[in-house]
Structure formats: structure tokens, C-alpha cells
Amino acid sequence: MMDELWREEEKKTLERIAKLTELGKVKWECVEYNPLCFMNEDKVDETSAYLCQMFTLTAEIGGMPYELEIAEYITVPDGKGDIALTLTRDVPDDFMKIDSILSSDVDEYENCEPSEIGKRYKNDPAMRLTEAIVPVVIESEAVQDTFEWARFINENGIADEILNHPVVRLAEKLFNKHRLLDYHRILFDIPYREKLISE
């Protein structure tokens, strides 16, 4: 019972901050960007391969400092988009940390096709925050500076079948051309993803 109440309180906090962000009352600054990359499957942890880009942002809300981490994932080979975020208020007497990920809603998420996820979760605060923030910060210095050192693949021994998957090849092309907003869009816009794959 307490867990449910706590989760409901966390959701309300995220919804409030999402609304303030959408209204332009909270301005997030991107302070760190982990570039779009491919990560191979982990057979020990039983996690599938995935594509990911991550943003670390800061803002002041109600006179208190907040940090928000946003990770945008596409799992391979199923092609499902996902968003994970962590909101932290690192204040000694009022510490708060909230983790949220779309796929934690296991029953709903697992039964969604990739093309259904965006519609199903469009009102989720994680989705709303990402939609309000990423297009604004994508051209920031913190993001653009990473292209001096970033690599799309940092591992060896990846199966050709995975490397040649259409979504992986598309993501690599978007990485090479610095089209990060297109990666953000193809998380859930499957017709647009398919259009880019066919180009």
C-alpha cells in the first residue's frame, strides 16, 4: 500500500514538472550528453542489444536544484522504443530521487507493437518531458562537442545479423550525419523510421 502511494506521489511530481516544462516555466540546460551508440546483447544479464542516447540536464525549480537524466532506447531486434529517466533533487534536508521507464509497465509494454508504444504512452510524464526537452537541447554545445570523440560502436564480436539489422544501420547513418533529432523521432514514429530506412 505504501509503495503504491509513493509511486503515485512520484508520478504526480513528474507530471507537475512535465507541465511546467511544457509551459516554458522550467528551462533545462544540457550539461552532459552520452552520444548515440550501439550496445551489444548481454547474455549473462539476459538483456537484448540496444541503441541509446542520453542527456543529463539541470534546472532550478522553486528555488531548488534538480538534475534530470533522459535515456532514449531502441531495443534490437524487436525495434521497440523506450524512455528511461531519473529526476534528482540533491538537497540535504529534502533529497528526492525518482526513476521512471516506460517498459516498467511490463504487461502493457510487452503487449505493444513498436508502432503502438508512442500512442499508448503519449501522456506519460517521461514521454512528455522528453518531447519538451530533447528538440530544444539537441543543438546545445554539450551535445555537439561529443562528435570530436564519439564512436557509434565500441565493442568487438558483434554478430553480423545484429550489425546489419536495418534499425542499427539507420542509427549509424544518423550518428554519422549528426541527425540526432531524427533518432529521437524514430523511437516511436515507425512510419518515419521505415521511410528513412528505405532512403
Backbone hydrogen bonds in HBPLUS format (Angstrom, degrees):
<---DONOR---> <-ACCEPTOR-->    atom                        ^
c    i                          cat <-CA-CA->   ^        H-A-AA   ^      H-
h    n   atom  resd res      DA  || num        DHA   H-A  angle D-A-AA Bond
n    s   type  num  typ     dist DA aas  dist angle  dist       angle   num
A0005-LEU N   A0001-MET O   3.03 MM   4  6.35 159.0  2.08 150.3 155.8     1
A0006-TRP N   A0002-MET O   2.86 MM   4  6.05 156.4  1.91 149.3 156.2     2
A0007-ARG N   A0003-ASP O   2.87 MM   4  6.10 158.3  1.91 150.4 156.1     3
A0008-GLU N   A0004-GLU O   2.95 MM   4  6.13 154.6  2.01 145.5 152.7     4
A0009-GLU N   A0005-LEU O   2.94 MM   4  6.18 150.7  2.03 143.5 151.5     5
A0010-GLU N   A0006-TRP O   2.90 MM   4  6.19 154.7  1.96 147.5 154.6     6
A0011-LYS N   A0007-ARG O   2.91 MM   4  6.15 158.3  1.96 147.4 153.2     7
A0012-LYS N   A0008-GLU O   3.02 MM   4  6.26 154.4  2.09 144.1 150.6     8
A0013-THR N   A0009-GLU O   3.02 MM   4  6.30 153.6  2.09 146.7 153.6     9
A0014-LEU N   A0010-GLU O   2.97 MM   4  6.30 163.8  2.00 155.0 158.6    10
A0015-GLU N   A0011-LYS O   2.86 MM   4  6.06 156.5  1.91 148.6 155.9    11
A0016-ARG N   A0012-LYS O   2.89 MM   4  6.08 154.3  1.96 146.2 152.8    12
A0017-ILE N   A0013-THR O   3.03 MM   4  6.30 161.3  2.06 151.5 156.1    13
A0018-ALA N   A0014-LEU O   2.81 MM   4  5.96 152.5  1.89 147.3 155.7    14
A0019-LYS N   A0015-GLU O   2.96 MM   4  6.14 159.5  2.00 145.9 150.8    15
A0020-LEU N   A0016-ARG O   3.03 MM   4  6.29 163.0  2.06 147.9 152.4    16
A0021-THR N   A0017-ILE O   2.93 MM   4  6.04 152.3  2.01 143.4 151.1    17
A0022-GLU N   A0018-ALA O   2.86 MM   4  6.10 161.7  1.89 152.1 157.0    18
A0023-LEU N   A0019-LYS O   2.96 MM   4  6.16 148.1  2.06 147.8 156.3    19
A0025-LYS N   A0020-LEU O   2.83 MM   5  5.12 144.0  1.96 168.1 162.7    20
A0024-GLY N   A0021-THR O   3.00 MM   3  5.08 155.5  2.06 104.4 112.1    21
A0029-GLU N   A0058-THR O   2.89 MM  29  5.32 165.1  1.91 151.7 156.5    22
A0058-THR N   A0029-GLU O   2.88 MM  29  5.32 149.4  1.98 140.7 149.6    23
A0031-VAL N   A0056-THR O   2.84 MM  25  5.80 156.9  1.89 153.0 160.9    24
A0032-GLU N   A0056-THR O   3.32 MM  24  5.01 149.0  2.42 140.7 137.5    25
A0056-THR N   A0032-GLU O   2.84 MM  24  5.01 158.1  1.89 154.6 150.9    26
A0034-ASN N   A0054-MET O   2.86 MM  20  4.96 160.4  1.90 138.8 145.5    27
A0054-MET N   A0034-ASN O   3.05 MM  20  4.96 168.4  2.06 144.4 148.0    28
A0037-CYS N   A0052-CYS O   2.95 MM  15  5.61 143.9  2.09 143.1 153.6    29
A0052-CYS N   A0037-CYS O   3.02 MM  15  5.61 148.8  2.12 151.3 159.5    30
A0038-PHE N   A0152-PHE O   2.88 MM 114  6.05 158.6  1.93 168.0 163.6    31
A0039-MET N   A0050-TYR O   2.82 MM  11  5.39 165.9  1.84 169.4 172.4    32
A0050-TYR N   A0039-MET O   2.92 MM  11  5.39 158.7  1.97 151.2 158.0    33
A0042-ASP N   A0047-THR O   2.91 MM   5  5.18 156.8  1.97 141.9 149.6    34
A0046-GLU N   A0042-ASP O   2.75 MM   4  5.59 113.3  2.19 135.6 154.4    35
A0047-THR N   A0042-ASP O   3.01 MM   5  5.18 150.5  2.10 140.6 146.2    36
A0076-VAL N   A0049-ALA O   2.79 MM  27  5.17 168.9  1.80 140.0 138.3    37
A0051-LEU N   A0074-ILE O   2.81 MM  23  5.13 155.1  1.87 145.0 153.3    38
A0074-ILE N   A0051-LEU O   3.05 MM  23  5.13 146.1  2.17 134.1 137.6    39
A0053-GLN N   A0072-GLU O   3.18 MM  19  5.48 143.3  2.33 136.6 147.4    40
A0072-GLU N   A0053-GLN O   2.89 MM  19  5.48 168.4  1.91 163.6 166.5    41
A0055-PHE N   A0070-ILE O   2.79 MM  15  5.17 158.4  1.84 151.8 159.4    42
A0070-ILE N   A0055-PHE O   2.85 MM  15  5.17 159.8  1.89 149.5 156.5    43
A0057-LEU N   A0068-LEU O   2.79 MM  11  5.10 160.9  1.82 150.3 156.9    44
A0068-LEU N   A0057-LEU O   2.84 MM  11  5.10 162.0  1.87 141.7 147.0    45
A0059-ALA N   A0066-TYR O   3.09 MM   7  5.38 152.0  2.17 143.5 146.5    46
A0066-TYR N   A0059-ALA O   2.82 MM   7  5.38 157.8  1.87 171.3 171.8    47
A0061-ILE N   A0064-MET O   2.88 MM   3  5.34 159.2  1.92 156.9 155.3    48
A0064-MET N   A0061-ILE O   3.04 MM   3  5.34 161.9  2.07 110.7 116.6    49
A0067-GLU N   A0088-THR O   2.83 MM  21  5.14 156.2  1.89 150.0 157.0    50
A0088-THR N   A0067-GLU O   2.80 MM  21  5.14 165.5  1.82 156.3 160.6    51
A0069-GLU N   A0086-THR O   2.87 MM  17  5.11 159.6  1.91 145.0 152.0    52
A0086-THR N   A0069-GLU O   2.95 MM  17  5.11 147.6  2.06 136.5 146.0    53
A0071-ALA N   A0084-ALA O   2.82 MM  13  5.15 156.9  1.87 159.0 163.1    54
A0084-ALA N   A0071-ALA O   2.98 MM  13  5.15 161.5  2.02 146.1 152.1    55
A0073-TYR N   A0082-ASP O   2.87 MM   9  4.98 170.5  1.88 150.0 152.2    56
A0082-ASP N   A0073-TYR O   2.87 MM   9  4.98 142.2  2.01 142.4 141.2    57
A0075-THR N   A0080-LYS O   3.03 MM   5  5.47 157.6  2.08 145.6 146.6    58
A0079-GLY N   A0075-THR O   2.76 MM   4  5.28 134.0  1.97 139.2 149.3    59
A0102-LEU N   A0083-ILE O   3.10 MM  19  5.85 154.2  2.17 156.1 162.3    60
A0085-LEU N   A0100-SER O   2.69 MM  15  5.31 163.5  1.72 162.5 167.7    61
A0100-SER N   A0085-LEU O   2.84 MM  15  5.31 154.5  1.90 160.3 164.1    62
A0087-LEU N   A0098-ILE O   2.83 MM  11  5.12 158.5  1.87 149.9 156.0    63
A0098-ILE N   A0087-LEU O   2.82 MM  11  5.12 158.3  1.86 148.9 156.4    64
A0089-ARG N   A0096-MET O   2.81 MM   7  5.00 162.9  1.84 146.6 149.0    65
A0096-MET N   A0089-ARG O   3.03 MM   7  5.00 146.5  2.15 134.4 141.1    66
A0094-ASP N   A0091-VAL O   2.92 MM   3  5.14 149.1  2.02 113.2 123.4    67
A0104-SER N   A0101-ILE O   3.02 MM   3  5.58 164.5  2.05 118.4 123.3    68
A0105-ASP N   A0102-LEU O   3.20 MM   3  6.16 171.4  2.21 126.3 128.9    69
A0109-TYR N   A0105-ASP O   2.86 MM   4  5.80 173.8  1.87 170.0 168.1    70
A0110-GLU N   A0106-VAL O   2.87 MM   4  5.67 166.2  1.88 151.4 156.2    71
A0111-ASN N   A0108-GLU O   3.22 MM   3  5.42 129.1  2.50  99.4 112.3    72
A0112-CYS N   A0109-TYR O   3.02 MM   3  5.24 161.9  2.06 110.5 116.2    73
A0116-GLU N   A0113-GLU O   2.86 MM   3  5.24 155.9  1.92 116.3 124.4    74
A0120-ARG N   A0116-GLU O   2.97 MM   4  6.09 163.5  2.00 156.0 161.5    75
A0121-TYR N   A0117-ILE O   2.96 MM   4  6.07 157.1  2.01 157.8 162.0    76
A0124-ASP N   A0121-TYR O   2.93 MM   3  5.17 160.8  1.96 114.8 121.2    77
A0127-MET N   A0124-ASP O   3.01 MM   3  5.33 117.8  2.41 107.3 121.8    78
A0128-ARG N   A0124-ASP O   2.96 MM   4  6.27 162.8  1.99 157.2 162.9    79
A0129-LEU N   A0125-PRO O   2.85 MM   4  5.91 164.0  1.87 148.1 152.1    80
A0130-THR N   A0126-ALA O   3.08 MM   4  6.16 162.5  2.12 142.6 147.8    81
A0131-GLU N   A0127-MET O   2.93 MM   4  6.12 162.6  1.97 151.2 156.1    82
A0132-ALA N   A0128-ARG O   3.01 MM   4  6.15 147.0  2.12 143.0 151.7    83
A0133-ILE N   A0129-LEU O   2.92 MM   4  6.01 143.9  2.06 148.9 158.3    84
A0134-VAL N   A0130-THR O   2.99 MM   4  5.63 152.4  2.07 143.8 151.5    85
A0136-VAL N   A0133-ILE O   2.95 MM   3  5.42 132.5  2.18 113.6 127.0    86
A0137-VAL N   A0133-ILE O   3.11 MM   4  6.35 152.4  2.19 156.1 164.6    87
A0138-ILE N   A0134-VAL O   3.06 MM   4  5.77 131.4  2.30 158.4 166.4    88
A0140-SER N   A0137-VAL O   2.92 MM   3  5.16 164.4  1.94 117.4 120.9    89
A0143-VAL N   A0140-SER O   3.10 MM   3  5.41 129.9  2.37 102.8 115.2    90
A0144-GLN N   A0140-SER O   2.98 MM   4  6.28 173.9  1.98 162.0 162.2    91
A0145-ASP N   A0141-GLU O   2.91 MM   4  5.78 160.5  1.95 152.8 156.4    92
A0146-THR N   A0143-VAL O   3.22 MM   3  5.81 151.6  2.30 113.5 120.9    93
A0147-PHE N   A0144-GLN O   3.33 MM   3  6.03 160.9  2.37 117.5 121.7    94
A0148-GLU N   A0145-ASP O   3.36 MM   3  6.11 169.7  2.37 117.9 120.9    95
A0149-TRP N   A0146-THR O   3.09 MM   3  5.83 155.1  2.15 120.1 125.7    96
A0150-ALA N   A0146-THR O   2.87 MM   4  5.68 148.3  1.97 160.4 169.8    97
A0162-ILE N   A0159-ALA O   2.99 MM   3  5.44 130.8  2.24 108.2 120.1    98
A0163-LEU N   A0159-ALA O   3.00 MM   4  6.35 167.4  2.02 155.9 159.4    99
A0164-ASN N   A0160-ASP O   2.81 MM   4  5.82 152.8  1.89 152.4 157.8   100
A0165-HIS N   A0162-ILE O   3.05 MM   3  5.11 163.2  2.08 107.4 111.8   101
A0168-VAL N   A0165-HIS O   2.98 MM   3  5.33 119.7  2.36 109.3 124.4   102
A0169-ARG N   A0165-HIS O   2.97 MM   4  6.25 165.5  1.99 163.9 168.6   103
A0170-LEU N   A0166-PRO O   2.94 MM   4  6.06 154.3  2.01 141.9 149.3   104
A0171-ALA N   A0167-VAL O   2.94 MM   4  6.10 163.0  1.97 144.3 149.0   105
A0172-GLU N   A0168-VAL O   2.96 MM   4  6.20 155.7  2.02 149.6 156.1   106
A0173-LYS N   A0169-ARG O   3.06 MM   4  6.29 154.3  2.13 143.2 150.0   107
A0174-LEU N   A0170-LEU O   2.89 MM   4  6.23 159.6  1.94 155.7 161.5   108
A0175-PHE N   A0171-ALA O   2.85 MM   4  6.06 153.6  1.92 146.7 154.2   109
A0176-ASN N   A0172-GLU O   2.90 MM   4  6.13 166.5  1.92 151.6 154.6   110
A0177-LYS N   A0173-LYS O   3.02 MM   4  6.21 144.7  2.15 144.8 154.2   111
A0179-ARG N   A0174-LEU O   2.76 MM   5  4.81 158.5  1.80 150.0 150.8   112
A0178-HIS N   A0175-PHE O   3.05 MM   3  4.99 160.6  2.09 104.9 110.2   113
A0183-TYR N   A0179-ARG O   3.35 MM   4  6.83 147.8  2.46 139.9 148.3   114
A0184-HIS N   A0180-LEU O   3.02 MM   4  6.36 162.2  2.06 147.3 151.5   115
A0185-ARG N   A0181-LEU O   2.94 MM   4  6.21 148.8  2.04 140.0 148.7   116
A0186-ILE N   A0182-ASP O   2.92 MM   4  6.18 153.7  1.99 151.8 157.8   117
A0189-ASP N   A0185-ARG O   3.14 MM   4  5.96 155.3  2.21 153.8 158.9   118
A0193-ARG N   A0189-ASP O   2.99 MM   4  6.29 152.6  2.07 146.2 155.0   119
A0194-GLU N   A0190-ILE O   2.86 MM   4  6.10 163.7  1.89 158.5 161.3   120
A0195-LYS N   A0191-PRO O   2.95 MM   4  6.17 148.4  2.05 141.4 150.4   121
A0196-LEU N   A0192-TYR O   2.99 MM   4  6.26 161.8  2.02 152.8 156.2   122
A0197-ILE N   A0193-ARG O   2.95 MM   4  6.22 154.1  2.02 149.3 157.2   123
A0198-SER N   A0194-GLU O   3.06 MM   4  6.22 147.8  2.17 141.5 149.1   124
A0199-GLU N   A0196-LEU O   3.24 MM   3  5.24 150.0  2.33  98.6 107.3   125
